[in-house]
Each structure stands twice: as structure tokens, then as C-alpha cells.
Amino acid sequence: MNNRLSSTIILSGVLVVILVAGGICADYYVDASANGSNSGTSWADAFLSIQAGIDACSGQSPDTVQVAEATYIENITLKSYVALLGGYPSGGGTRDSEANPTIIDGGGDGSVVWCDSVTASGIDGFTIENGHSAYGGGIYCFESSFTVANNTFTGNSATYGGAMCCLYDSLSNIERNTFTGNQSVNGGGIYCARNSSPTIEENVIAGNHADGFGGGVACYIDSSPTISNNTIRGNSASYTGGGISCWYRSCPAIDGNSIAANSCSSSGGGISCWYRSCPTINDNSITGNSVGSYHGGAIYCYYDSSPIVTGNTIAANSARWYGGGICCEYGCSPVISNNLIVVNSADRSGGGIYCFYNSSLTLTNCTIADNEADSDANGYGTGGAIYVADSSSQLGVLNCILWGDSPNEIAGETADVVIEYSDVQGGWAGTGNISADPLFADSTDGDYSLLSGSPCIDAGFSTGAPEYDMVGNPRVDDPHTKNSGAGDNGDYYDMGALERQGQESSCDYNSDGEEDSLYDVIEGIKEMGLHHGIEKSLIKKIENAQKSFDKGNTKAGCNKLNAFLNHVEAQRGKKLTEDQADLLHDWICCVSEVSWYCGLCD
């Protein structure tokens, strides 16, 4: 072997650490039921404790410690270059961590696993329980980077990180674990701080609790983990961030998670962002989260935080006071685009979004619908979609749909609210705004896509708008819809989070795979073998109609096409056969200028 560290790979769901560091790989065995020499060199002679197996490893070359099913009551210290694998049957055999539960019980005294400056190791296939420590009841990582995969953490407690704590530049991979029933002051499940940015992927983080912040995950002081494709559900915090909390310049990437039914007392039932934090919150389902006392049922932003919030479903969240969906206050500047913000509620103001004290919100291509601000005994309860609480805050809205929110769409200090190319129920002054039923497909069943004929199709402003909608479909100019929006690139996008996609062409009589135009009809007439006089007359009428359309005179163009159709009917059975007349009628009627602009064939 050459002197290099290669990588960590996963084979058939089993962690295998490939460690190339100039040494020879050794295998050691641990089995609490072994009654041999306990030298650890075979299953028959296995060590009786996990720590004995780790101690046998050099920490300088790649070694594997295979552990048989049992409950091991011990607190272990991990070394570098060790693959620690649980889930073997007693006496050896096929590894299966579900069939062969391998439990490390910390005995309520210290972290179950201690890692100080550990690299290139892995822990896979254990239940880690009953740890209690100031830092990381289950696992404590200090300046360490290794892989933690396919484990269950339960019943652990700590001041920081009930199940796991990562401090000082720790960059571990935390994958496919279950964290449940852990508790702490901060970070009930996982706590990351001091430039620690682990990768947290495909875990179930459920039913954990923090007395302070971050019931599921807490990020503190310049920590920016990648938090992706996890189920973060039913966690709670007594203060803020029931699901995830970001504090002091922490900028995690929160992507593709299900963040549901989390709760806290103060702010941010799903996610909270405090003190100049800048998370990217993308493509998550943030639903059913709640705040018992104050603000931000789904997302709370405080003190110069600047999250980027894109492509999320933010639905059925609630806040006791303000911002059932999103609350931003004290100098925050979130960028919010391509989100579905629906059916959220606040007992006071801002059912969908609440904005306060020098905050600046930018909303683009969002659908904000069916949210509610309830009235209470003090007379609060306005801004079902958006509430702007003071004149120092600014709100810019572009290409959005605000519809069906109760008791109204927008309220508060609205002098600096700029809304353009948006559909606002009840109307709102601004360039390109409309007030017309957006024709959602089935909002009662959660489908807020646009039906054919929606006034929001091609009614947005394309310049600066996102090129894709919230589910990744391209934003397109619908060829069947008259453009009523604007933009510098010649395309016209829809209002709202979901772009109606162009349907497969139903007008391709010449079979070239593209939507037919009036020019295609002209070429088709030339190939029909008609008498020269009728051919020339029909073509002339279409050419004249096209010239009118090209000049922007839609009414004149439609009148000339109507004359064409009347001429076809007049010559049916005369200079045109029945089949020829039917073909010309159907062909001209499917072309978009006739079927959509003119409505001659309805």
C-alpha cells in the first residue's frame, strides 16, 4: 500500500473504511459471550469489551473491530483509522444490525463515545444509549472528522448535543441514523458549533427535546452543516427552533428535508435563524410546525439574518402571535422565491408572513394562499397573507399569487410595499397586477397548480425571475396563452410557484413534431391540389390575417380568419370536398391565434 488515505465507501449498506496509511489492516473481534483466550484475534477468542478491541488498534493503520450482539455498558474512546462495526451474531456470522442488536450503554455517566482529533474512522450498526455529559451524551466529537452511519441514538442527554456534539472544525458524515428520545439544553439531537460543518444526511431525527434552542439540530457560531434529505419530526424546544436552530453567523444548507410537527415556545417552530445567520433553505416540506407563545410557525428570522428560502412547501404551520408561516424582524433580509405558502395561521397578524422593524423581504414567484390571521379579544387579526408591522420595513413582491387569505391579503404599514405582476385578491395598485381567480387545480386537496385558462399564465415579469419553478420544471412561455406579462428576454412566465407546462402539441397536422402556425396551413393548402382560384383566395385571406397579427392588430386578424372559415363553408361540396373542408376547418381552428385569441371555433 502507498502512504495515502483513500476514502470511505458503503457496500450493501455496510460501512467499510478504506484506510491506506502505510500499515496492514487488522481485524479484531468483540463478543461479550466469548469464553476463549480473549485475545481478540477470532470470534472464539474475542475481546469482552469494545474498548479492548479499540485499544488493540494502532490508530495509525487501518483496523476493523467487529462487535457481536449484546449490551455493552461502557464509555469508549475512539481512535483514528478504526472501523467499528456492530450487528454480528454471537460467535460470528452474517452481519445484520436489526437482527443482532448491539448496544453501547453509557451507564448515565459521560459520553458513550469520545472522539478527540479522530479522523478516517467509522461507527456503524449500534444502538448508542444512556449517555450523559456536558457535551454529546451519545457521541462527542472534538476536532474530528469520521463517519457515523446506521446507528440508533436514544435516551442520551447533555448540556450541548443530547445525542451528538461536534465542536471545533469537526466535519463528520452523519448518515442514515435514527435520533430519538434524546434531550439537552441546546441541540436535543445534534449540536454543531465553532466552525463545525458536518454532513447530516438521510437521518430520522424525531422526538428529541432542547430546553433552549434546536430541538432536533442546533448550529452555533460559524457552523454550516449540510442538512439534507432527513426526516426531522416531532422535536421540541422550550425556547426557539423546534426542528432546526441557527445562531451567530451559522449558514447551513437545509435541503430536501421533511420538517414536520416540531414545536417550540418562543419562535421558529420549524426553523429559527438568529444573529446574522444565513441558511439556504431549499426544497423542503415544512408542515405542521407550531409556536406556543410568539412568532414564526415554520421559519423565524431575527437580527440581521438573511436566509435564502426557495422551492419549499410551507403549509399548515401556526404561531400564537405573528407569522404563521414566516416571521422576520430586526433587520432581516430574506430572499423568498418559488415557495408554496398555504394554510398557515397566526392568532394575531400575518397568517402567511409577518415583517417587522427594519426588515426587507423580497418575494418572487410565490403562491400565498388560504392562510389565516385570527382575531382575538384585542382586535388583532389582519394580513392573512402578509402583515408589515412598521414603516421601517420594506416588502417587494413580484410574480406572486395572493389569494383566499383571511381576513384580507395585505395589511399594516404598506407605504413601502411594492407589488408588481401579481394576482392579489381584492386588487393592489402596481404595474401588471391583476385581481382574478387564479384557477387553482384543486386547492382543497393541496393542488395549487394552474388550470388551463388561468389569468396567471404568462402574466408575470420574466426578467430576473427564476428559470425553474418550485418542483424543477422550466418556466416557459405557453404558446396557447396570450401574453399579458412583460420581460426583456421575449418569454413570458407565469405568476406563482408552479409553472403550467406546455402540453404536448395537439396541432401538428403536418407531422413535423412542432405546433402548427398559420404558415403551416398555407403550405398545406398548396399541397392539396385545389383549383388555382380557390387556392389563391384561401391563401390570401390567411396571409392578410397574419399581417394583422404581426402588426399587433388582433381584432383585424381574427376578422380575416373568420372570413376564411366562412369562405371554406361556402365552398363545401363545391370547389372543396367534404374532407377538404373538414381538414381546413379543423386545422385553422387548432392554431393558437384562432383557438385562443379569436375564439372563433369554440
KOLVEX-222992 format. One record per residue (C-alpha): x, y, z; residue number from 1; residue in one letter; chain. Coordinates in Angstrom, 1 decimal. Example, Ala and Ser with C-alpha at 12.3 -4.5 7.8 and 13.67 -1.06 7.14 Angstrom:
<sites>
12.3 -4.5 7.8 1 a A
13.7 -1.1 7.1 2 s A
</sites>
This chain:
<sites>
0.0 0.0 0.0 1 m A
1.1 3.5 -0.6 2 n A
1.1 6.2 2.1 3 n A
-2.3 7.8 1.3 4 r A
-5.7 7.9 3.0 5 l A
-8.2 6.9 0.3 6 s A
-11.9 7.2 1.2 7 s A
-14.9 5.8 3.0 8 t A
-17.3 3.7 0.9 9 i A
-20.6 2.0 1.6 10 i A
-21.1 -1.6 0.3 11 l A
-24.6 -3.1 0.7 12 s A
-25.5 -0.7 3.4 13 g A
-22.4 -1.6 5.5 14 v A
-19.7 0.9 6.4 15 l A
-16.3 -0.1 5.1 16 v A
-13.5 2.3 5.8 17 v A
-10.7 2.1 3.3 18 i A
-7.6 3.3 5.2 19 l A
-4.4 3.4 3.3 20 v A
-1.8 4.8 5.7 21 a A
1.2 2.6 5.2 22 g A
0.1 -0.2 7.6 23 g A
-1.6 -3.6 7.3 24 i A
-5.3 -3.9 8.0 25 c A
-6.1 -6.0 11.1 26 a A
-9.4 -7.4 12.2 27 d A
-10.4 -7.6 15.9 28 y A
-13.4 -9.2 17.4 29 y A
-15.6 -8.4 20.4 30 v A
-18.2 -10.8 21.9 31 d A
-19.5 -10.5 25.4 32 a A
-20.3 -14.2 25.4 33 s A
-16.8 -15.4 24.2 34 a A
-15.0 -17.8 26.6 35 n A
-11.7 -18.3 24.8 36 g A
-8.4 -16.6 25.4 37 s A
-10.0 -13.1 24.8 38 n A
-7.1 -12.1 22.6 39 s A
-9.5 -10.6 20.1 40 g A
-8.0 -12.4 17.1 41 t A
-11.1 -14.6 16.4 42 s A
-14.7 -14.9 17.4 43 w A
-13.9 -17.8 19.7 44 a A
-11.1 -15.7 21.4 45 d A
-13.0 -12.4 21.1 46 a A
-12.4 -9.4 23.5 47 f A
-15.2 -9.0 26.0 48 l A
-15.4 -5.2 25.7 49 s A
-15.5 -2.8 22.8 50 i A
-12.8 -0.6 24.3 51 q A
-10.4 -3.6 24.4 52 a A
-10.9 -4.0 20.7 53 g A
-10.2 -0.3 20.0 54 i A
-7.2 -0.4 22.3 55 d A
-5.7 -3.2 20.2 56 a A
-5.8 -1.0 17.1 57 c A
-2.7 1.0 16.3 58 s A
-4.6 4.3 15.5 59 g A
-2.0 4.7 12.7 60 q A
-3.1 2.0 10.2 61 s A
-6.4 0.6 9.1 62 p A
-8.1 -1.7 11.5 63 d A
-11.6 -3.2 11.9 64 t A
-13.4 -4.0 15.2 65 v A
-16.3 -6.4 14.7 66 q A
-18.8 -6.4 17.6 67 v A
-21.3 -9.2 18.3 68 a A
-24.8 -8.6 19.7 69 e A
-25.0 -7.8 23.4 70 a A
-25.4 -4.8 25.7 71 t A
-22.0 -3.3 26.5 72 y A
-22.1 -1.0 29.5 73 i A
-19.1 1.2 28.9 74 e A
-17.9 4.5 27.7 75 n A
-15.5 4.2 24.8 76 i A
-12.7 6.4 23.3 77 t A
-12.4 6.0 19.6 78 l A
-9.1 6.2 17.7 79 k A
-8.3 7.2 14.1 80 s A
-8.3 4.6 11.3 81 y A
-10.8 2.3 13.1 82 v A
-14.0 0.9 11.5 83 a A
-16.2 -0.1 14.4 84 l A
-19.0 -2.4 13.2 85 l A
-21.9 -3.7 15.2 86 g A
-24.6 -6.2 14.3 87 g A
-22.8 -9.5 14.2 88 y A
-24.4 -12.6 15.9 89 p A
-22.6 -14.0 18.9 90 s A
-19.9 -16.4 17.7 91 g A
-19.7 -14.7 14.3 92 g A
-21.7 -14.9 11.1 93 g A
-23.7 -12.7 8.8 94 t A
-23.9 -9.1 9.9 95 r A
-27.4 -7.7 10.5 96 d A
-27.8 -4.9 13.0 97 s A
-31.5 -5.2 13.2 98 e A
-31.5 -9.0 13.9 99 a A
-28.4 -8.7 16.1 100 n A
-28.9 -5.5 18.2 101 p A
-25.5 -4.3 19.5 102 t A
-26.0 -1.8 22.3 103 i A
-23.4 0.6 23.9 104 i A
-24.9 1.8 27.1 105 d A
-23.1 4.7 28.7 106 g A
-24.5 4.0 32.2 107 g A
-25.6 7.6 32.6 108 g A
-22.0 8.7 33.2 109 d A
-20.2 10.6 30.5 110 g A
-20.4 10.4 26.7 111 s A
-20.9 7.0 25.3 112 v A
-18.3 7.6 22.6 113 v A
-15.5 10.1 23.0 114 w A
-13.6 11.3 19.9 115 c A
-10.7 13.8 20.1 116 d A
-8.9 14.6 16.9 117 s A
-10.2 11.4 15.3 118 v A
-10.0 11.0 11.5 119 t A
-10.8 8.3 9.0 120 a A
-12.8 6.2 11.4 121 s A
-16.4 5.0 11.3 122 g A
-19.1 3.8 13.7 123 i A
-21.9 1.7 12.1 124 d A
-24.7 -0.6 13.3 125 g A
-25.0 0.2 17.0 126 f A
-27.6 1.5 19.5 127 t A
-26.0 4.2 21.5 128 i A
-27.9 5.0 24.6 129 e A
-27.9 6.3 28.2 130 n A
-25.1 8.7 27.8 131 g A
-25.0 11.8 30.0 132 h A
-22.4 14.5 29.6 133 s A
-21.8 18.3 29.3 134 a A
-21.0 17.7 25.5 135 y A
-22.5 15.0 23.4 136 g A
-24.4 12.4 25.5 137 g A
-24.1 9.8 22.8 138 g A
-21.0 10.9 20.8 139 i A
-18.7 13.9 21.5 140 y A
-16.5 15.0 18.5 141 c A
-13.7 17.4 19.1 142 f A
-11.7 18.4 16.0 143 e A
-12.8 15.1 14.5 144 s A
-13.9 14.0 11.1 145 s A
-15.3 10.5 10.6 146 f A
-18.4 8.6 9.6 147 t A
-21.4 7.8 11.8 148 v A
-23.9 5.6 9.9 149 a A
-26.8 3.3 10.5 150 n A
-26.9 3.8 14.3 151 n A
-29.8 4.5 16.7 152 t A
-29.3 7.2 19.4 153 f A
-31.8 7.1 22.2 154 t A
-32.1 8.1 25.8 155 g A
-29.0 10.3 25.8 156 n A
-28.7 13.7 27.5 157 s A
-26.2 16.6 27.6 158 a A
-25.9 20.3 28.0 159 t A
-24.9 20.6 24.3 160 y A
-26.0 17.9 21.9 161 g A
-28.2 15.3 23.6 162 g A
-27.2 12.6 21.1 163 a A
-24.2 14.1 19.4 164 m A
-22.0 17.2 19.7 165 c A
-19.5 18.4 17.1 166 c A
-17.1 21.1 18.1 167 l A
-14.1 23.0 16.6 168 y A
-13.9 22.2 12.9 169 d A
-15.4 18.8 13.1 170 s A
-16.5 17.6 9.7 171 l A
-18.1 14.2 10.3 172 s A
-20.5 12.4 8.0 173 n A
-23.7 11.6 9.9 174 i A
-25.8 9.4 7.7 175 e A
-28.9 7.1 7.9 176 r A
-29.1 7.2 11.7 177 n A
-32.1 7.4 14.0 178 t A
-32.0 10.0 16.7 179 f A
-35.0 9.7 19.0 180 t A
-35.8 10.5 22.7 181 g A
-32.6 12.5 23.4 182 n A
-32.5 15.8 25.2 183 q A
-30.2 18.7 26.1 184 s A
-30.2 22.4 26.9 185 v A
-29.2 23.1 23.3 186 n A
-29.4 20.7 20.4 187 g A
-31.6 17.9 21.6 188 g A
-30.5 15.6 18.7 189 g A
-27.3 17.2 17.2 190 i A
-25.3 20.2 18.2 191 y A
-22.7 21.8 15.9 192 c A
-20.5 24.7 17.0 193 a A
-17.3 26.6 16.4 194 r A
-16.8 26.1 12.7 195 n A
-18.1 22.6 12.7 196 s A
-19.9 21.7 9.5 197 s A
-20.7 18.0 9.4 198 p A
-22.9 16.4 6.6 199 t A
-26.2 15.3 8.1 200 i A
-28.0 13.2 5.5 201 e A
-30.9 10.7 5.4 202 e A
-31.4 10.5 9.1 203 n A
-34.6 10.3 11.2 204 v A
-34.4 13.0 13.9 205 i A
-37.6 12.6 15.8 206 a A
-38.9 13.2 19.3 207 g A
-35.9 15.0 20.7 208 n A
-36.0 18.0 23.1 209 h A
-33.9 21.0 24.0 210 a A
-34.6 23.3 26.9 211 d A
-33.0 26.1 25.0 212 g A
-32.7 26.1 21.2 213 f A
-32.6 23.4 18.5 214 g A
-34.9 20.6 19.4 215 g A
-33.7 18.5 16.5 216 g A
-30.5 20.2 15.3 217 v A
-28.6 23.3 16.6 218 a A
-26.0 25.2 14.6 219 c A
-24.0 27.7 16.7 220 y A
-21.1 30.2 15.9 221 i A
-20.0 29.9 12.3 222 d A
-21.2 26.4 11.8 223 s A
-22.6 25.5 8.4 224 s A
-23.5 21.8 8.2 225 p A
-25.2 20.3 5.2 226 t A
-28.6 19.1 6.4 227 i A
-30.3 17.2 3.6 228 s A
-32.9 14.5 3.0 229 n A
-33.7 14.0 6.6 230 n A
-37.0 13.4 8.4 231 t A
-37.0 16.0 11.2 232 i A
-40.2 15.4 13.0 233 r A
-41.9 15.9 16.4 234 g A
-38.9 17.6 18.1 235 n A
-39.4 20.4 20.6 236 s A
-37.5 23.3 22.1 237 a A
-38.5 25.4 25.1 238 s A
-37.1 28.5 23.5 239 y A
-36.5 28.6 19.8 240 t A
-36.1 26.3 16.8 241 g A
-38.2 23.2 17.4 242 g A
-36.7 21.4 14.4 243 g A
-33.5 23.3 13.5 244 i A
-31.9 26.4 15.1 245 s A
-29.1 28.5 13.5 246 c A
-27.3 31.0 15.7 247 w A
-24.4 33.5 15.3 248 y A
-23.3 33.5 11.6 249 r A
-24.3 29.9 11.0 250 s A
-25.2 29.3 7.4 251 c A
-26.3 25.6 7.0 252 p A
-27.6 24.2 3.7 253 a A
-31.0 22.9 4.6 254 i A
-32.1 20.9 1.6 255 d A
-34.7 18.3 0.8 256 g A
-35.9 17.6 4.3 257 n A
-39.3 16.8 5.7 258 s A
-39.6 19.2 8.7 259 i A
-42.9 18.4 10.3 260 a A
-44.8 18.7 13.6 261 a A
-41.9 20.3 15.5 262 n A
-42.7 22.9 18.2 263 s A
-41.2 25.5 20.4 264 c A
-42.4 28.1 22.9 265 s A
-40.9 31.3 21.6 266 s A
-40.1 31.4 17.9 267 s A
-39.4 29.2 14.8 268 g A
-41.4 26.0 15.3 269 g A
-39.7 24.5 12.2 270 g A
-36.5 26.6 11.7 271 i A
-35.1 29.6 13.5 272 s A
-32.3 31.9 12.3 273 c A
-30.7 34.2 14.8 274 w A
-27.9 36.8 14.8 275 y A
-26.6 37.2 11.3 276 r A
-27.3 33.6 10.3 277 s A
-27.7 32.9 6.6 278 c A
-29.0 29.4 5.9 279 p A
-30.1 28.3 2.5 280 t A
-33.5 26.6 2.9 281 i A
-34.3 24.8 -0.3 282 n A
-36.8 22.2 -1.5 283 d A
-38.1 21.2 2.0 284 n A
-41.5 20.2 3.1 285 s A
-42.1 22.4 6.2 286 i A
-45.5 21.5 7.6 287 t A
-47.5 21.3 10.8 288 g A
-44.9 23.1 13.0 289 n A
-46.1 25.4 15.8 290 s A
-45.1 28.1 18.2 291 v A
-46.8 28.1 21.5 292 g A
-46.3 31.7 22.6 293 s A
-44.9 34.1 19.9 294 y A
-43.8 34.1 16.3 295 h A
-42.8 32.2 13.1 296 g A
-44.6 28.8 13.0 297 g A
-42.4 27.5 10.1 298 a A
-39.5 29.9 9.9 299 i A
-38.3 32.7 12.2 300 y A
-35.6 35.2 11.2 301 c A
-34.1 37.6 13.8 302 y A
-31.4 40.3 13.9 303 y A
-29.7 40.7 10.5 304 d A
-30.2 37.2 9.4 305 s A
-30.5 36.7 5.6 306 s A
-31.8 33.3 4.7 307 p A
-32.4 32.2 1.1 308 i A
-35.8 30.4 1.0 309 v A
-36.5 28.6 -2.3 310 t A
-38.7 25.8 -3.5 311 g A
-40.3 24.9 -0.2 312 n A
-43.8 23.8 0.7 313 t A
-44.6 25.8 3.9 314 i A
-48.1 24.6 4.9 315 a A
-50.3 24.2 7.9 316 a A
-47.9 25.8 10.4 317 n A
-49.1 28.0 13.2 318 s A
-48.0 30.8 15.6 319 a A
-49.6 32.1 18.8 320 r A
-48.9 35.7 17.8 321 w A
-47.4 36.6 14.5 322 y A
-46.3 34.9 11.3 323 g A
-47.9 31.6 11.0 324 g A
-45.6 30.7 8.1 325 g A
-42.6 33.1 8.2 326 i A
-41.7 35.9 10.7 327 c A
-38.8 38.3 10.0 328 c A
-37.8 41.0 12.4 329 e A
-35.0 43.3 13.4 330 y A
-33.0 44.0 10.2 331 g A
-33.5 40.7 8.4 332 c A
-33.4 40.4 4.6 333 s A
-34.6 37.1 3.4 334 p A
-34.9 36.3 -0.3 335 v A
-38.0 34.1 -0.7 336 i A
-38.8 32.6 -4.1 337 s A
-40.7 29.7 -5.7 338 n A
-42.4 28.7 -2.4 339 n A
-45.9 27.5 -1.7 340 l A
-47.0 29.2 1.5 341 i A
-50.5 27.9 2.2 342 v A
-52.9 27.1 5.1 343 v A
-50.8 28.7 7.8 344 n A
-52.3 30.6 10.7 345 s A
-51.4 33.2 13.3 346 a A
-53.6 34.1 16.2 347 d A
-52.8 37.8 15.6 348 r A
-51.4 39.1 12.3 349 s A
-49.6 37.7 9.3 350 g A
-51.1 34.3 8.7 351 g A
-48.6 33.7 5.9 352 g A
-45.8 36.2 6.5 353 i A
-45.0 38.8 9.2 354 y A
-42.4 41.6 8.7 355 c A
-41.2 43.9 11.5 356 f A
-38.6 46.5 12.3 357 y A
-36.3 47.5 9.5 358 n A
-36.6 44.1 7.7 359 s A
-36.6 43.9 4.0 360 s A
-38.3 41.0 2.3 361 l A
-38.1 40.0 -1.4 362 t A
-40.8 37.6 -2.7 363 l A
-40.7 36.3 -6.2 364 t A
-43.0 33.7 -7.8 365 n A
-44.6 32.5 -4.5 366 c A
-48.1 31.2 -4.1 367 t A
-49.5 32.5 -0.8 368 i A
-53.0 31.2 -0.3 369 a A
-55.6 30.1 2.2 370 d A
-53.6 31.5 5.2 371 n A
-55.5 33.0 8.2 372 e A
-54.9 35.7 10.7 373 a A
-57.4 35.2 13.5 374 d A
-58.9 38.0 15.5 375 s A
-58.6 38.0 19.3 376 d A
-60.0 40.0 22.1 377 a A
-57.6 42.8 21.5 378 n A
-58.8 43.3 17.9 379 g A
-55.7 41.8 16.2 380 y A
-56.1 39.7 13.1 381 g A
-55.2 41.3 9.8 382 t A
-52.9 40.4 6.9 383 g A
-54.0 36.9 6.2 384 g A
-51.2 36.6 3.6 385 a A
-48.7 39.3 4.7 386 i A
-48.5 41.8 7.5 387 y A
-46.0 44.7 7.5 388 v A
-45.8 45.9 11.1 389 a A
-43.9 49.2 10.7 390 d A
-42.8 51.8 8.2 391 s A
-39.1 51.0 8.5 392 s A
-39.6 47.6 6.8 393 s A
-39.8 47.1 3.1 394 q A
-41.5 44.5 1.0 395 l A
-41.1 43.7 -2.7 396 g A
-43.4 41.3 -4.3 397 v A
-43.1 40.1 -7.9 398 l A
-44.9 37.4 -9.9 399 n A
-46.8 36.1 -6.8 400 c A
-50.3 34.9 -6.2 401 i A
-52.1 36.1 -3.0 402 l A
-55.5 34.6 -2.9 403 w A
-58.0 33.2 -0.5 404 g A
-56.3 34.5 2.6 405 d A
-58.4 35.7 5.6 406 s A
-59.4 38.3 6.6 407 p A
-57.5 40.1 3.8 408 n A
-54.4 39.7 1.8 409 e A
-52.0 42.5 3.0 410 i A
-52.2 44.9 5.9 411 a A
-50.2 47.1 8.2 412 g A
-47.8 49.8 7.2 413 e A
-47.9 49.4 3.5 414 t A
-46.5 52.7 2.2 415 a A
-43.2 51.0 1.1 416 d A
-44.8 47.8 -0.2 417 v A
-44.2 47.4 -3.9 418 v A
-46.2 44.7 -5.7 419 i A
-45.9 44.1 -9.4 420 e A
-47.1 41.5 -11.9 421 y A
-49.0 39.7 -9.2 422 s A
-52.5 38.4 -8.6 423 d A
-53.9 39.9 -5.4 424 v A
-57.4 39.2 -4.4 425 q A
-59.2 42.5 -3.9 426 g A
-56.7 44.3 -6.0 427 g A
-53.4 46.2 -5.4 428 w A
-52.0 49.2 -7.2 429 a A
-48.9 48.3 -9.2 430 g A
-47.6 47.5 -12.7 431 t A
-49.0 44.3 -14.2 432 g A
-51.2 43.4 -11.2 433 n A
-54.5 41.7 -11.6 434 i A
-57.3 40.6 -9.3 435 s A
-58.8 37.4 -10.8 436 a A
-59.4 33.9 -9.7 437 d A
-56.1 32.1 -10.4 438 p A
-57.9 28.9 -11.1 439 l A
-56.0 26.5 -8.9 440 f A
-56.4 22.9 -9.9 441 a A
-57.7 21.7 -6.5 442 d A
-56.6 23.9 -3.6 443 s A
-58.9 22.0 -1.2 444 t A
-56.7 18.9 -1.8 445 d A
-53.5 20.9 -1.8 446 g A
-53.0 21.2 -5.5 447 d A
-52.1 24.8 -6.3 448 y A
-51.0 24.3 -9.9 449 s A
-52.8 26.4 -12.5 450 l A
-55.6 25.1 -14.7 451 l A
-55.7 25.9 -18.4 452 s A
-57.1 29.3 -18.9 453 g A
-55.8 30.7 -15.6 454 s A
-55.2 34.5 -15.9 455 p A
-51.8 34.0 -14.1 456 c A
-50.4 32.1 -17.1 457 i A
-47.8 34.2 -19.0 458 d A
-48.8 37.2 -16.9 459 a A
-45.6 37.5 -14.9 460 g A
-42.4 39.5 -15.5 461 f A
-39.7 37.2 -16.8 462 s A
-36.6 39.4 -16.3 463 t A
-34.9 38.3 -13.1 464 g A
-37.5 35.6 -12.4 465 a A
-36.3 32.1 -11.5 466 p A
-35.8 30.0 -14.7 467 e A
-37.4 26.9 -13.0 468 y A
-40.4 26.6 -10.7 469 d A
-40.5 25.1 -7.3 470 m A
-40.6 21.5 -8.5 471 v A
-37.8 22.0 -11.1 472 g A
-39.9 22.4 -14.2 473 n A
-38.7 25.1 -16.6 474 p A
-40.5 28.4 -16.7 475 r A
-41.9 28.6 -20.2 476 v A
-43.9 30.8 -22.5 477 d A
-47.2 29.0 -23.1 478 d A
-47.9 29.1 -26.8 479 p A
-51.7 28.8 -26.2 480 h A
-51.9 31.8 -24.0 481 t A
-52.0 35.4 -24.9 482 k A
-49.1 37.1 -23.2 483 n A
-50.1 39.8 -20.7 484 s A
-46.9 40.0 -18.7 485 g A
-43.5 41.5 -19.6 486 a A
-39.8 40.9 -19.7 487 g A
-36.6 41.7 -21.6 488 d A
-36.0 38.2 -23.0 489 n A
-39.1 37.7 -25.1 490 g A
-40.5 35.0 -22.9 491 d A
-43.5 35.4 -20.5 492 y A
-43.6 33.4 -17.3 493 y A
-46.5 32.5 -15.0 494 d A
-47.3 34.1 -11.7 495 m A
-47.0 31.8 -8.7 496 g A
-44.7 29.0 -7.6 497 a A
-45.9 26.4 -10.1 498 l A
-45.4 27.0 -13.8 499 e A
-48.0 25.5 -16.1 500 r A
-46.1 23.3 -18.5 501 q A
-46.8 23.4 -22.3 502 g A
-48.9 20.5 -23.3 503 q A
-47.8 18.0 -26.0 504 e A
-48.8 19.6 -29.3 505 s A
-52.4 18.8 -30.4 506 s A
-52.0 20.9 -33.6 507 c A
-49.4 19.1 -35.7 508 d A
-51.2 18.3 -38.9 509 y A
-48.0 18.3 -41.0 510 n A
-46.4 15.8 -38.5 511 s A
-43.2 17.8 -38.0 512 d A
-43.3 17.5 -34.2 513 g A
-44.0 21.2 -33.7 514 e A
-47.1 23.3 -33.0 515 e A
-48.6 24.4 -36.4 516 d A
-48.8 28.0 -37.3 517 s A
-50.8 29.9 -40.0 518 l A
-47.8 29.5 -42.3 519 y A
-48.1 25.7 -42.0 520 d A
-51.7 25.9 -43.0 521 v A
-50.7 27.9 -46.1 522 i A
-48.1 25.2 -47.1 523 e A
-50.8 22.6 -46.5 524 g A
-53.2 24.3 -48.9 525 i A
-50.6 24.4 -51.6 526 k A
-50.2 20.6 -51.3 527 e A
-54.0 19.9 -51.5 528 m A
-54.2 20.2 -55.4 529 g A
-57.0 22.7 -55.3 530 l A
-58.2 24.7 -58.3 531 h A
-55.9 27.7 -58.6 532 h A
-58.6 30.3 -58.0 533 g A
-59.8 28.8 -54.6 534 i A
-56.2 28.0 -53.5 535 e A
-55.2 31.7 -54.2 536 k A
-58.2 33.1 -52.4 537 s A
-57.8 30.9 -49.3 538 l A
-54.1 31.7 -49.0 539 i A
-54.6 35.4 -49.5 540 k A
-57.1 35.5 -46.6 541 k A
-54.6 33.7 -44.2 542 i A
-51.7 35.9 -45.3 543 e A
-53.7 39.1 -44.6 544 n A
-54.7 37.8 -41.2 545 a A
-51.0 37.0 -40.4 546 q A
-50.0 40.5 -41.4 547 k A
-52.6 42.0 -39.0 548 s A
-51.3 39.8 -36.2 549 f A
-47.7 40.8 -37.0 550 d A
-48.8 44.5 -36.6 551 k A
-50.4 43.8 -33.3 552 g A
-53.9 44.2 -34.6 553 n A
-55.5 41.1 -33.1 554 t A
-59.1 42.2 -33.9 555 k A
-58.4 42.7 -37.6 556 a A
-56.5 39.4 -37.8 557 g A
-59.4 37.5 -36.2 558 c A
-61.9 39.1 -38.5 559 n A
-59.9 38.0 -41.6 560 k A
-59.6 34.4 -40.2 561 l A
-63.4 34.4 -39.7 562 n A
-63.8 35.4 -43.3 563 a A
-61.5 32.4 -44.2 564 f A
-63.7 30.0 -42.3 565 l A
-66.9 31.4 -43.9 566 n A
-65.3 31.0 -47.3 567 h A
-64.5 27.4 -46.6 568 v A
-68.1 26.7 -45.6 569 e A
-69.4 28.5 -48.7 570 a A
-67.2 26.2 -50.9 571 q A
-68.0 23.0 -49.1 572 r A
-69.4 20.5 -51.6 573 g A
-68.5 22.8 -54.5 574 k A
-64.8 23.6 -55.0 575 k A
-63.9 21.8 -51.8 576 l A
-64.8 18.3 -51.0 577 t A
-66.3 17.5 -47.6 578 e A
-63.0 16.0 -46.4 579 d A
-61.0 19.1 -47.6 580 q A
-63.4 21.5 -45.9 581 a A
-63.3 19.5 -42.7 582 d A
-59.5 19.4 -42.8 583 l A
-59.2 23.2 -43.4 584 l A
-61.7 24.0 -40.7 585 h A
-60.1 21.7 -38.0 586 d A
-56.6 22.8 -39.0 587 w A
-57.2 26.5 -38.8 588 i A
-59.2 26.1 -35.6 589 c A
-56.3 24.4 -33.7 590 c A
-53.8 27.1 -34.5 591 v A
-53.2 29.2 -31.4 592 s A
-54.2 32.5 -32.9 593 e A
-57.7 31.2 -33.6 594 v A
-58.3 28.9 -30.7 595 s A
-57.0 31.3 -28.0 596 w A
-57.0 34.9 -29.3 597 y A
-60.1 34.8 -31.5 598 c A
-62.3 32.1 -30.0 599 g A
-63.9 31.5 -33.4 600 l A
-64.2 27.8 -33.1 601 c A
-65.5 27.4 -29.5 602 d A
</sites>
